[in-house]
Amino acid sequence: MTQSRRLFALVSVPICLLIFTSPAASQQTTLKADFNGNGTVDFDDFFLFADVFGTRRGEARFDAKFDLSGNGVVDFDDFFLFAEDFGKKAGQTGGGGTKEVTVYIADLFGGQVEIVNARDNLSAGTIRVEQPRGLAFSPDGSALYIAGVDTFHAGQPDGKRDFSMPLSTAFKIAISPDGQKAYVTKEGAPETGVTSGVAVVDLKAKMQSNFIPLPGRPSGIALTPDGRKAYVANRTRRLIILDLVKEALKDSLLTTNAAPSRAAISPDGNRVYLNNGINDTINVVDTALSGGPEGADRVVRTLATKTAEPHLSASIVDLAVSPDGKLIYASSFRVILTTAPGSTEPTPTLIGELIAVDVETGKVDRITLGETVATLGVAPDGKTAYVVFQRQVTEGLEVAIVDLQTKKAIGSLPVAFVQPVDIKFRTVVR
């Protein structure tokens, strides 16, 4: 044990015990310090934290999930954040409150954002907005951001607007960990002179502060936990990597997936997952946060989800990562050939599924929902998924409610949608 780690252990254990028995600790509601994912911040997590104490970004043993403050060093700033969580259990608020989760669903052609209470899956309100395409919340859940087709809106979760600003071809939104900036992808339209890229919005100044031009058609965006890099899915077979410190293009990674439109990042920031818009594979990208040379982003694995039947086509439409980082959820659409009993002629059969892929083993579990699927969202506790689907292609779009523990669809939201395109969650303590 190094001198710094020995000193850390001697000083920190009494502080953990003090904070654990202090009433002030009961006000903490997040569990970012539950490093081993067992639902409790305890001494098992402390020993994991102590083992990497003093490491810095770029060193082999550095792991971004322990850098709770996001300053690039696992130090006492992170320890005091860890100590605030020490002794807490998942869902525990300590102040007598309970966590209330609401689901926000952007309905593009319905011209609204539907708010649903996750407790009973009933409508809790509607926000009218012209052609919403992307949603995001501030880190503390106090502000809602909406990317309309030509406008960026900032306001409160009930829909009351703080400010709006023109932003053509706006698509998906990511918010910096400190809540100061929004990064909005713009698909662009060369025929109309609109450049593709990422708009940087200063949320305090209420204005666009920068624009990072990008080639192709950028769409989905994911940020590392420290907010230093962004990964942008580009439909031209590339994953775009942005340096958010410099607010500039860092790299353009050629992937094996065609037409990627969604990027999802693991909770520790060590892996980015990329969908395949015209096949059934998921690219796994090493972000280099877990060690190795800075900027060593590369595809390290391709997860295949295909079944044995003859396929006419397949598509991974959307992605989400489980809160513990062990599973990737994907909405998967396939057209396979089947032969009915008594027939010799195969016919196309459409299958829309939610699939769960084990990150380590590659094992795939399937939950069939209908003939097509689209956007998905996984609740913060990892127990429920909401998936846009069609029972048949001749019917309208619905949002399925899927119990991820039993791996069964338990119904659909009793809300009429036209074209739901984004699903986000807000957690508050009541």
Buried (B, 14 or more C-beta within 10 A) or exposed (E): EEEEBEEBBEEBEEBBEEBBEEEEBBEBBBBBBBBEBEBBBBEEBBEBBBBBBBBEBBBEEBBBBBBBBBEBBBBBBBBBBBBBBBBBEBEBBBEEEEBBBBBBBBBBEBBBBBBBBBEEBEBBBBBEBEBBBBBBBBEEBEBBBBBBBBBBBBBEBEBEEEEBBEBBBBBBBBBBBEBBBBBBBBBBEEEEEBBBBBBBBEBEEEEBEBBBEBBBBBBBBBBBBBBBBBBBBBBBBBBBBBBBEEBEBBBBBEBEBBBBBBBBBBBBBBBBBBBBBEBBBBBBBBBBBBBBEEBEBBBEEBBEBBBEEEBEEBBBBBBBBBBBBBBBBBBBBBBBEEEEEEEEEBEEBBBBBBBBBEBEEEEBBBBBBBBBBBBBBBBBBBBBBBBBBBBEEEEEBBBBBBBBEEEEBEEBBEBEBEBBBBBBBBBBBE
